[in-house]
């Protein structure tokens, strides 16, 4: 959730927005992303925190 479809670095919020725009407001993917947004963001934040704890300084832009 921190890369674009082209493989460029992005942040989770921009990625979620990109997915919703690409699929459209009523698509099942968009509906799922809306429902899962809080957990998706929390997962990315946990992963970035664990990377920092391991000495890897990574936070998506």
PQR file with spaces between the fields and no chain letter, atoms N, CA, C, O and H, PARSE charges and radii, in Angstrom:
ATOM       1  N    UNK     1       0.814   -1.197    0.000 -0.4000 1.5000
ATOM       2  CA   UNK     1       0.000    0.000    0.000 -0.0000 2.0000
ATOM       3  C    UNK     1       0.858    1.262    0.000  0.5500 1.7000
ATOM       4  O    UNK     1       0.343    2.366    0.174 -0.5500 1.4000
ATOM       5  N    UNK     2       2.152    1.099   -0.193 -0.4000 1.5000
ATOM       6  CA   UNK     2       3.019    2.279   -0.241 -0.0000 2.0000
ATOM       7  C    UNK     2       3.742    2.398   -1.581  0.5500 1.7000
ATOM       8  O    UNK     2       4.755    3.088   -1.695 -0.5500 1.4000
ATOM       9  H    UNK     2       2.570    0.201   -0.334  0.4000 1.0000
ATOM      10  N    UNK     3       3.208    1.717   -2.587 -0.4000 1.5000
ATOM      11  CA   UNK     3       3.703    1.904   -3.951 -0.0000 2.0000
ATOM      12  C    UNK     3       2.512    2.079   -4.887  0.5500 1.7000
ATOM      13  O    UNK     3       1.423    1.559   -4.644 -0.5500 1.4000
ATOM      14  H    UNK     3       2.385    1.156   -2.494  0.4000 1.0000
ATOM      15  N    UNK     4       2.746    2.810   -5.942 -0.4000 1.5000
ATOM      16  CA   UNK     4       1.713    3.021   -6.955 -0.0000 2.0000
ATOM      17  C    UNK     4       1.649    1.804   -7.872  0.5500 1.7000
ATOM      18  O    UNK     4       2.505    0.923   -7.781 -0.5500 1.4000
ATOM      19  H    UNK     4       3.631    3.232   -6.140  0.4000 1.0000
ATOM      20  N    UNK     5       0.666    1.739   -8.740 -0.4000 1.5000
ATOM      21  CA   UNK     5       0.620    0.635   -9.703 -0.0000 2.0000
ATOM      22  C    UNK     5       1.867    0.589  -10.598  0.5500 1.7000
ATOM      23  O    UNK     5       2.204   -0.458  -11.150 -0.5500 1.4000
ATOM      24  H    UNK     5      -0.029    2.454   -8.814  0.4000 1.0000
ATOM      25  N    UNK     6       2.540    1.726  -10.732 -0.4000 1.5000
ATOM      26  CA   UNK     6       3.766    1.796  -11.542 -0.0000 2.0000
ATOM      27  C    UNK     6       5.014    1.492  -10.731  0.5500 1.7000
ATOM      28  O    UNK     6       6.112    1.463  -11.288 -0.5500 1.4000
ATOM      29  H    UNK     6       2.266    2.577  -10.283  0.4000 1.0000
ATOM      30  N    UNK     7       4.875    1.264   -9.423 -0.4000 1.5000
ATOM      31  CA   UNK     7       6.006    0.923   -8.576 -0.0000 2.0000
ATOM      32  C    UNK     7       6.689    2.089   -7.897  0.5500 1.7000
ATOM      33  O    UNK     7       7.735    1.910   -7.273 -0.5500 1.4000
ATOM      34  H    UNK     7       3.984    1.288   -8.970  0.4000 1.0000
ATOM      35  N    UNK     8       6.125    3.280   -8.002 -0.4000 1.5000
ATOM      36  CA   UNK     8       6.704    4.460   -7.347 -0.0000 2.0000
ATOM      37  C    UNK     8       6.254    4.506   -5.884  0.5500 1.7000
ATOM      38  O    UNK     8       5.176    4.024   -5.537 -0.5500 1.4000
ATOM      39  H    UNK     8       5.275    3.426   -8.509  0.4000 1.0000
ATOM      40  N    UNK     9       7.094    5.089   -5.043 -0.4000 1.5000
ATOM      41  CA   UNK     9       6.769    5.202   -3.622 -0.0000 2.0000
ATOM      42  C    UNK     9       5.652    6.222   -3.419  0.5500 1.7000
ATOM      43  O    UNK     9       5.654    7.286   -4.038 -0.5500 1.4000
ATOM      44  H    UNK     9       7.970    5.481   -5.325  0.4000 1.0000
ATOM      45  N    UNK    10       4.709    5.894   -2.558 -0.4000 1.5000
ATOM      46  CA   UNK    10       3.625    6.794   -2.198 -0.0000 2.0000
ATOM      47  C    UNK    10       3.265    6.519   -0.743  0.5500 1.7000
ATOM      48  O    UNK    10       3.836    5.624   -0.122 -0.5500 1.4000
ATOM      49  H    UNK    10       4.707    5.029   -2.056  0.4000 1.0000
ATOM      50  N    UNK    11       2.332    7.274   -0.203 -0.4000 1.5000
ATOM      51  CA   UNK    11       1.873    6.981    1.159 -0.0000 2.0000
ATOM      52  C    UNK    11       0.512    6.301    1.093  0.5500 1.7000
ATOM      53  O    UNK    11      -0.175    6.345    0.073 -0.5500 1.4000
ATOM      54  H    UNK    11       1.868    8.002   -0.708  0.4000 1.0000
ATOM      55  N    UNK    12       0.147    5.685    2.179 -0.4000 1.5000
ATOM      56  CA   UNK    12      -1.065    4.868    2.206 -0.0000 2.0000
ATOM      57  C    UNK    12      -2.320    5.688    1.887  0.5500 1.7000
ATOM      58  O    UNK    12      -3.231    5.191    1.225 -0.5500 1.4000
ATOM      59  H    UNK    12       0.705    5.650    3.008  0.4000 1.0000
ATOM      60  N    UNK    13      -2.371    6.924    2.349 -0.4000 1.5000
ATOM      61  CA   UNK    13      -3.568    7.743    2.109 -0.0000 2.0000
ATOM      62  C    UNK    13      -3.721    8.081    0.622  0.5500 1.7000
ATOM      63  O    UNK    13      -4.816    8.000    0.065 -0.5500 1.4000
ATOM      64  H    UNK    13      -1.631    7.328    2.887  0.4000 1.0000
ATOM      65  N    UNK    14      -2.607    8.460   -0.008 -0.4000 1.5000
ATOM      66  CA   UNK    14      -2.662    8.747   -1.441 -0.0000 2.0000
ATOM      67  C    UNK    14      -2.973    7.482   -2.238  0.5500 1.7000
ATOM      68  O    UNK    14      -3.682    7.541   -3.243 -0.5500 1.4000
ATOM      69  H    UNK    14      -1.717    8.525    0.445  0.4000 1.0000
ATOM      70  N    UNK    15      -2.450    6.349   -1.800 -0.4000 1.5000
ATOM      71  CA   UNK    15      -2.703    5.077   -2.497 -0.0000 2.0000
ATOM      72  C    UNK    15      -4.180    4.703   -2.427  0.5500 1.7000
ATOM      73  O    UNK    15      -4.771    4.282   -3.422 -0.5500 1.4000
ATOM      74  H    UNK    15      -1.874    6.301   -0.984  0.4000 1.0000
ATOM      75  N    UNK    16      -4.764    4.860   -1.255 -0.4000 1.5000
ATOM      76  CA   UNK    16      -6.190    4.566   -1.109 -0.0000 2.0000
ATOM      77  C    UNK    16      -7.026    5.483   -2.003  0.5500 1.7000
ATOM      78  O    UNK    16      -7.979    5.040   -2.644 -0.5500 1.4000
ATOM      79  H    UNK    16      -4.285    5.202   -0.447  0.4000 1.0000
ATOM      80  N    UNK    17      -6.662    6.749   -2.038 -0.4000 1.5000
ATOM      81  CA   UNK    17      -7.374    7.697   -2.897 -0.0000 2.0000
ATOM      82  C    UNK    17      -7.242    7.307   -4.369  0.5500 1.7000
ATOM      83  O    UNK    17      -8.210    7.379   -5.126 -0.5500 1.4000
ATOM      84  H    UNK    17      -5.888    7.109   -1.517  0.4000 1.0000
ATOM      85  N    UNK    18      -6.034    6.893   -4.770 -0.4000 1.5000
ATOM      86  CA   UNK    18      -5.800    6.479   -6.155 -0.0000 2.0000
ATOM      87  C    UNK    18      -6.661    5.271   -6.516  0.5500 1.7000
ATOM      88  O    UNK    18      -7.240    5.222   -7.601 -0.5500 1.4000
ATOM      89  H    UNK    18      -5.247    6.834   -4.156  0.4000 1.0000
ATOM      90  N    UNK    19      -6.746    4.313   -5.622 -0.4000 1.5000
ATOM      91  CA   UNK    19      -7.554    3.110   -5.874 -0.0000 2.0000
ATOM      92  C    UNK    19      -9.019    3.487   -6.060  0.5500 1.7000
ATOM      93  O    UNK    19      -9.679    2.997   -6.977 -0.5500 1.4000
ATOM      94  H    UNK    19      -6.276    4.353   -4.740  0.4000 1.0000
ATOM      95  N    UNK    20      -9.521    4.351   -5.198 -0.4000 1.5000
ATOM      96  CA   UNK    20     -10.926    4.751   -5.288 -0.0000 2.0000
ATOM      97  C    UNK    20     -11.216    5.491   -6.593  0.5500 1.7000
ATOM      98  O    UNK    20     -12.257    5.277   -7.214 -0.5500 1.4000
ATOM      99  H    UNK    20      -8.985    4.749   -4.453  0.4000 1.0000
ATOM     100  N    UNK    21     -10.303    6.353   -7.004 -0.4000 1.5000
ATOM     101  CA   UNK    21     -10.496    7.073   -8.273 -0.0000 2.0000
ATOM     102  C    UNK    21     -10.442    6.116   -9.447  0.5500 1.7000
ATOM     103  O    UNK    21     -11.246    6.222  -10.373 -0.5500 1.4000
ATOM     104  H    UNK    21      -9.457    6.527   -6.500  0.4000 1.0000
ATOM     105  N    UNK    22      -9.502    5.180   -9.417 -0.4000 1.5000
ATOM     106  CA   UNK    22      -9.322    4.257  -10.538 -0.0000 2.0000
ATOM     107  C    UNK    22     -10.534    3.349  -10.712  0.5500 1.7000
ATOM     108  O    UNK    22     -10.965    3.101  -11.838 -0.5500 1.4000
ATOM     109  H    UNK    22      -8.849    5.094   -8.665  0.4000 1.0000
ATOM     110  N    UNK    23     -11.081    2.853   -9.616 -0.4000 1.5000
ATOM     111  CA   UNK    23     -12.193    1.909   -9.718 -0.0000 2.0000
ATOM     112  C    UNK    23     -13.567    2.565   -9.768  0.5500 1.7000
ATOM     113  O    UNK    23     -14.522    1.961  -10.255 -0.5500 1.4000
ATOM     114  H    UNK    23     -10.730    3.054   -8.701  0.4000 1.0000
ATOM     115  N    UNK    24     -13.675    3.776   -9.277 -0.4000 1.5000
ATOM     116  CA   UNK    24     -14.967    4.456   -9.288 -0.0000 2.0000
ATOM     117  C    UNK    24     -15.737    4.245   -7.994  0.5500 1.7000
ATOM     118  O    UNK    24     -15.507    3.280   -7.266 -0.5500 1.4000
ATOM     119  H    UNK    24     -12.898    4.267   -8.882  0.4000 1.0000
ATOM     120  N    UNK    25     -16.642    5.153   -7.726 -0.4000 1.5000
ATOM     121  CA   UNK    25     -17.337    5.228   -6.442 -0.0000 2.0000
ATOM     122  C    UNK    25     -18.148    3.983   -6.081  0.5500 1.7000
ATOM     123  O    UNK    25     -18.237    3.635   -4.904 -0.5500 1.4000
ATOM     124  H    UNK    25     -16.829    5.937   -8.318  0.4000 1.0000
ATOM     125  N    UNK    26     -18.722    3.326   -7.037 -0.4000 1.5000
ATOM     126  CA   UNK    26     -19.627    2.217   -6.738 -0.0000 2.0000
ATOM     127  C    UNK    26     -19.022    0.833   -6.939  0.5500 1.7000
ATOM     128  O    UNK    26     -19.711   -0.170   -6.754 -0.5500 1.4000
ATOM     129  H    UNK    26     -18.649    3.609   -7.993  0.4000 1.0000
ATOM     130  N    UNK    27     -17.769    0.761   -7.308 -0.4000 1.5000
ATOM     131  CA   UNK    27     -17.120   -0.528   -7.535 -0.0000 2.0000
ATOM     132  C    UNK    27     -16.910   -1.258   -6.211  0.5500 1.7000
ATOM     133  O    UNK    27     -16.694   -0.620   -5.180 -0.5500 1.4000
ATOM     134  H    UNK    27     -17.209    1.576   -7.458  0.4000 1.0000
ATOM     135  N    UNK    28     -16.970   -2.571   -6.230 -0.4000 1.5000
ATOM     136  CA   UNK    28     -16.797   -3.391   -5.027 -0.0000 2.0000
ATOM     137  C    UNK    28     -15.429   -3.168   -4.383  0.5500 1.7000
ATOM     138  O    UNK    28     -15.304   -3.217   -3.159 -0.5500 1.4000
ATOM     139  H    UNK    28     -17.146   -3.089   -7.067  0.4000 1.0000
ATOM     140  N    UNK    29     -14.410   -2.925   -5.195 -0.4000 1.5000
ATOM     141  CA   UNK    29     -13.067   -2.665   -4.646 -0.0000 2.0000
ATOM     142  C    UNK    29     -13.088   -1.385   -3.821  0.5500 1.7000
ATOM     143  O    UNK    29     -12.548   -1.349   -2.715 -0.5500 1.4000
ATOM     144  H    UNK    29     -14.511   -2.885   -6.189  0.4000 1.0000
ATOM     145  N    UNK    30     -13.701   -0.345   -4.348 -0.4000 1.5000
ATOM     146  CA   UNK    30     -13.800    0.926   -3.629 -0.0000 2.0000
ATOM     147  C    UNK    30     -14.603    0.755   -2.351  0.5500 1.7000
ATOM     148  O    UNK    30     -14.228    1.292   -1.309 -0.5500 1.4000
ATOM     149  H    UNK    30     -14.139   -0.374   -5.246  0.4000 1.0000
ATOM     150  N    UNK    31     -15.691    0.023   -2.414 -0.4000 1.5000
ATOM     151  CA   UNK    31     -16.506   -0.190   -1.216 -0.0000 2.0000
ATOM     152  C    UNK    31     -15.705   -0.917   -0.142  0.5500 1.7000
ATOM     153  O    UNK    31     -15.792   -0.570    1.036 -0.5500 1.4000
ATOM     154  H    UNK    31     -15.996   -0.414   -3.260  0.4000 1.0000
ATOM     155  N    UNK    32     -14.926   -1.924   -0.538 -0.4000 1.5000
ATOM     156  CA   UNK    32     -14.100   -2.641    0.417 -0.0000 2.0000
ATOM     157  C    UNK    32     -13.032   -1.723    1.009  0.5500 1.7000
ATOM     158  O    UNK    32     -12.827   -1.707    2.222 -0.5500 1.4000
ATOM     159  H    UNK    32     -14.855   -2.205   -1.495  0.4000 1.0000
ATOM     160  N    UNK    33     -12.359   -0.965    0.157 -0.4000 1.5000
ATOM     161  CA   UNK    33     -11.290   -0.073    0.633 -0.0000 2.0000
ATOM     162  C    UNK    33     -11.840    0.906    1.661  0.5500 1.7000
ATOM     163  O    UNK    33     -11.192    1.168    2.674 -0.5500 1.4000
ATOM     164  H    UNK    33     -12.526   -0.978   -0.829  0.4000 1.0000
ATOM     165  N    UNK    34     -13.017    1.442    1.413 -0.4000 1.5000
ATOM     166  CA   UNK    34     -13.629    2.364    2.387 -0.0000 2.0000
ATOM     167  C    UNK    34     -13.854    1.671    3.729  0.5500 1.7000
ATOM     168  O    UNK    34     -13.564    2.238    4.782 -0.5500 1.4000
ATOM     169  H    UNK    34     -13.543    1.228    0.590  0.4000 1.0000
ATOM     170  N    UNK    35     -14.363    0.462    3.687 -0.4000 1.5000
ATOM     171  CA   UNK    35     -14.635   -0.273    4.926 -0.0000 2.0000
ATOM     172  C    UNK    35     -13.352   -0.657    5.654  0.5500 1.7000
ATOM     173  O    UNK    35     -13.312   -0.666    6.884 -0.5500 1.4000
ATOM     174  H    UNK    35     -14.598    0.001    2.831  0.4000 1.0000
ATOM     175  N    UNK    36     -12.315   -0.971    4.906 -0.4000 1.5000
ATOM     176  CA   UNK    36     -11.070   -1.475    5.496 -0.0000 2.0000
ATOM     177  C    UNK    36     -10.028   -0.389    5.746  0.5500 1.7000
ATOM     178  O    UNK    36      -8.949   -0.691    6.254 -0.5500 1.4000
ATOM     179  H    UNK    36     -12.347   -0.964    3.907  0.4000 1.0000
ATOM     180  N    UNK    37     -10.315    0.854    5.408 -0.4000 1.5000
ATOM     181  CA   UNK    37      -9.317    1.924    5.450 -0.0000 2.0000
ATOM     182  C    UNK    37      -8.596    2.013    6.795  0.5500 1.7000
ATOM     183  O    UNK    37      -7.366    2.072    6.818 -0.5500 1.4000
ATOM     184  H    UNK    37     -11.192    1.100    4.995  0.4000 1.0000
ATOM     185  N    UNK    38      -9.303    2.024    7.881 -0.4000 1.5000
ATOM     186  CA   UNK    38      -8.661    2.176    9.193 -0.0000 2.0000
ATOM     187  C    UNK    38      -7.668    1.051    9.464  0.5500 1.7000
ATOM     188  O    UNK    38      -6.577    1.299    9.978 -0.5500 1.4000
ATOM     189  H    UNK    38     -10.301    1.976    7.862  0.4000 1.0000
ATOM     190  N    UNK    39      -8.033   -0.174    9.125 -0.4000 1.5000
ATOM     191  CA   UNK    39      -7.133   -1.305    9.361 -0.0000 2.0000
ATOM     192  C    UNK    39      -5.961   -1.291    8.383  0.5500 1.7000
ATOM     193  O    UNK    39      -4.843   -1.647    8.757 -0.5500 1.4000
ATOM     194  H    UNK    39      -8.919   -0.376    8.708  0.4000 1.0000
ATOM     195  N    UNK    40      -6.198   -0.891    7.157 -0.4000 1.5000
ATOM     196  CA   UNK    40      -5.106   -0.794    6.178 -0.0000 2.0000
ATOM     197  C    UNK    40      -4.076    0.229    6.647  0.5500 1.7000
ATOM     198  O    UNK    40      -2.876   -0.046    6.646 -0.5500 1.4000
ATOM     199  H    UNK    40      -7.106   -0.602    6.854  0.4000 1.0000
ATOM     200  N    UNK    41      -4.544    1.397    7.044 -0.4000 1.5000
ATOM     201  CA   UNK    41      -3.636    2.448    7.522 -0.0000 2.0000
ATOM     202  C    UNK    41      -2.885    1.972    8.764  0.5500 1.7000
ATOM     203  O    UNK    41      -1.673    2.165    8.866 -0.5500 1.4000
ATOM     204  H    UNK    41      -5.518    1.620    7.045  0.4000 1.0000
ATOM     205  N    UNK    42      -3.583    1.361    9.693 -0.4000 1.5000
ATOM     206  CA   UNK    42      -2.938    0.857   10.912 -0.0000 2.0000
ATOM     207  C    UNK    42      -1.878   -0.195   10.581  0.5500 1.7000
ATOM     208  O    UNK    42      -0.817   -0.216   11.205 -0.5500 1.4000
ATOM     209  H    UNK    42      -4.568    1.205    9.610  0.4000 1.0000
ATOM     210  N    UNK    43      -2.147   -1.050    9.626 -0.4000 1.5000
ATOM     211  CA   UNK    43      -1.181   -2.076    9.223 -0.0000 2.0000
ATOM     212  C    UNK    43       0.087   -1.459    8.647  0.5500 1.7000
ATOM     213  O    UNK    43       1.197   -1.884    8.967 -0.5500 1.4000
ATOM     214  H    UNK    43      -3.009   -1.034    9.120  0.4000 1.0000
ATOM     215  N    UNK    44      -0.084   -0.463    7.803 -0.4000 1.5000
ATOM     216  CA   UNK    44       1.075    0.224    7.235 -0.0000 2.0000
ATOM     217  C    UNK    44       1.872    0.903    8.344  0.5500 1.7000
ATOM     218  O    UNK    44       3.100    0.816    8.366 -0.5500 1.4000
ATOM     219  H    UNK    44      -0.986   -0.117    7.543  0.4000 1.0000
ATOM     220  N    UNK    45       1.185    1.576    9.261 -0.4000 1.5000
ATOM     221  CA   UNK    45       1.881    2.248   10.365 -0.0000 2.0000
ATOM     222  C    UNK    45       2.635    1.250   11.238  0.5500 1.7000
ATOM     223  O    UNK    45       3.756    1.533   11.660 -0.5500 1.4000
ATOM     224  H    UNK    45       0.188    1.647    9.243  0.4000 1.0000
ATOM     225  N    UNK    46       2.049    0.096   11.515 -0.4000 1.5000
ATOM     226  CA   UNK    46       2.744   -0.933   12.309 -0.0000 2.0000
ATOM     227  C    UNK    46       3.981   -1.442   11.578  0.5500 1.7000
ATOM     228  O    UNK    46       5.042   -1.618   12.177 -0.5500 1.4000
ATOM     229  H    UNK    46       1.138   -0.134   11.172  0.4000 1.0000
ATOM     230  N    UNK    47       3.835   -1.674   10.292 -0.4000 1.5000
ATOM     231  CA   UNK    47       4.960   -2.175    9.509 -0.0000 2.0000
ATOM     232  C    UNK    47       6.097   -1.155    9.467  0.5500 1.7000
ATOM     233  O    UNK    47       7.260   -1.513    9.650 -0.5500 1.4000
ATOM     234  H    UNK    47       2.973   -1.531    9.805  0.4000 1.0000
ATOM     235  N    UNK    48       5.764    0.115    9.227 -0.4000 1.5000
ATOM     236  CA   UNK    48       6.796    1.154    9.202 -0.0000 2.0000
ATOM     237  C    UNK    48       7.477    1.277   10.564  0.5500 1.7000
ATOM     238  O    UNK    48       8.689    1.482   10.632 -0.5500 1.4000
ATOM     239  H    UNK    48       4.819    0.406    9.078  0.4000 1.0000
ATOM     240  N    UNK    49       6.715    1.155   11.639 -0.4000 1.5000
ATOM     241  CA   UNK    49       7.286    1.204   12.980 -0.0000 2.0000
ATOM     242  C    UNK    49       8.254    0.046   13.212  0.5500 1.7000
ATOM     243  O    UNK    49       9.336    0.237   13.768 -0.5500 1.4000
ATOM     244  H    UNK    49       5.730    0.989   11.583  0.4000 1.0000
ATOM     245  N    UNK    50       7.869   -1.136   12.791 -0.4000 1.5000
ATOM     246  CA   UNK    50       8.734   -2.314   12.955 -0.0000 2.0000
ATOM     247  C    UNK    50      10.011   -2.185   12.126  0.5500 1.7000
ATOM     248  O    UNK    50      11.082   -2.607   12.562 -0.5500 1.4000
ATOM     249  H    UNK    50       6.991   -1.292   12.339  0.4000 1.0000
ATOM     250  N    UNK    51       9.898   -1.608   10.946 -0.4000 1.5000
ATOM     251  CA   UNK    51      11.093   -1.382   10.142 -0.0000 2.0000
ATOM     252  C    UNK    51      12.044   -0.423   10.854  0.5500 1.7000
ATOM     253  O    UNK    51      13.250   -0.665   10.893 -0.5500 1.4000
ATOM     254  H    UNK    51       9.028   -1.265   10.592  0.4000 1.0000
ATOM     255  N    UNK    52      11.517    0.657   11.415 -0.4000 1.5000
ATOM     256  CA   UNK    52      12.357    1.599   12.157 -0.0000 2.0000
ATOM     257  C    UNK    52      13.008    0.922   13.360  0.5500 1.7000
ATOM     258  O    UNK    52      14.188    1.138   13.636 -0.5500 1.4000
ATOM     259  H    UNK    52      10.537    0.854   11.383  0.4000 1.0000
ATOM     260  N    UNK    53      12.235    0.101   14.076 -0.4000 1.5000
ATOM     261  CA   UNK    53      12.784   -0.631   15.230 -0.0000 2.0000
ATOM     262  C    UNK    53      13.920   -1.555   14.807  0.5500 1.7000
ATOM     263  O    UNK    53      14.835   -1.806   15.591 -0.5500 1.4000
ATOM     264  H    UNK    53      11.276   -0.074   13.852  0.4000 1.0000
ATOM     265  N    UNK    54      13.871   -2.060   13.586 -0.4000 1.5000
ATOM     266  CA   UNK    54      14.907   -2.949   13.077 -0.0000 2.0000
ATOM     267  C    UNK    54      16.080   -2.160   12.474  0.5500 1.7000
ATOM     268  O    UNK    54      17.012   -2.747   11.924 -0.5500 1.4000
ATOM     269  H    UNK    54      13.128   -1.856   12.949  0.4000 1.0000
ATOM     270  N    UNK    55      16.024   -0.852   12.582 -0.4000 1.5000
ATOM     271  CA   UNK    55      17.113   -0.025   12.078 -0.0000 2.0000
ATOM     272  C    UNK    55      16.984    0.362   10.629  0.5500 1.7000
ATOM     273  O    UNK    55      17.939    0.857   10.031 -0.5500 1.4000
ATOM     274  H    UNK    55      15.267   -0.376   13.029  0.4000 1.0000
ATOM     275  N    UNK    56      15.814    0.144   10.053 -0.4000 1.5000
ATOM     276  CA   UNK    56      15.560    0.511    8.666 -0.0000 2.0000
ATOM     277  C    UNK    56      14.681    1.750    8.672  0.5500 1.7000
ATOM     278  O    UNK    56      13.510    1.690    9.048 -0.5500 1.4000
ATOM     279  H    UNK    56      15.038   -0.258   10.539  0.4000 1.0000
ATOM     280  N    UNK    57      15.246    2.862    8.257 -0.4000 1.5000
ATOM     281  CA   UNK    57      14.495    4.122    8.280 -0.0000 2.0000
ATOM     282  C    UNK    57      13.636    4.224    7.024  0.5500 1.7000
ATOM     283  O    UNK    57      14.095    4.690    5.981 -0.5500 1.4000
ATOM     284  H    UNK    57      16.197    2.910    7.951  0.4000 1.0000
ATOM     285  N    UNK    58      12.391    3.785    7.136 -0.4000 1.5000
ATOM     286  CA   UNK    58      11.489    3.807    5.999 -0.0000 2.0000
ATOM     287  C    UNK    58      10.141    4.358    6.428  0.5500 1.7000
ATOM     288  O    UNK    58       9.462    3.792    7.284 -0.5500 1.4000
ATOM     289  H    UNK    58      12.018    3.406    7.983  0.4000 1.0000
ATOM     290  N    UNK    59       9.778    5.441    5.834 -0.4000 1.5000
ATOM     291  CA   UNK    59       8.421    5.968    5.962 -0.0000 2.0000
ATOM     292  C    UNK    59       8.015    6.408    4.567  0.5500 1.7000
ATOM     293  O    UNK    59       8.708    7.212    3.943 -0.5500 1.4000
ATOM     294  H    UNK    59      10.330    5.901    5.138  0.4000 1.0000
ATOM     295  N    UNK    60       6.914    5.897    4.078 -0.4000 1.5000
ATOM     296  CA   UNK    60       6.463    6.249    2.724 -0.0000 2.0000
ATOM     297  C    UNK    60       6.178    7.735    2.660  0.5500 1.7000
ATOM     298  O    UNK    60       5.735    8.348    3.632 -0.5500 1.4000
ATOM     299  H    UNK    60       6.351    5.244    4.585  0.4000 1.0000
ATOM     300  N    UNK    61       6.439    8.291    1.510 -0.4000 1.5000
ATOM     301  CA   UNK    61       6.267    9.744    1.309 -0.0000 2.0000
ATOM     302  C    UNK    61       4.827   10.122    1.225  0.5500 1.7000
ATOM     303  O    UNK    61       4.506   11.298    1.058 -0.5500 1.4000
ATOM     304  H    UNK    61       6.798    7.793    0.721  0.4000 1.0000
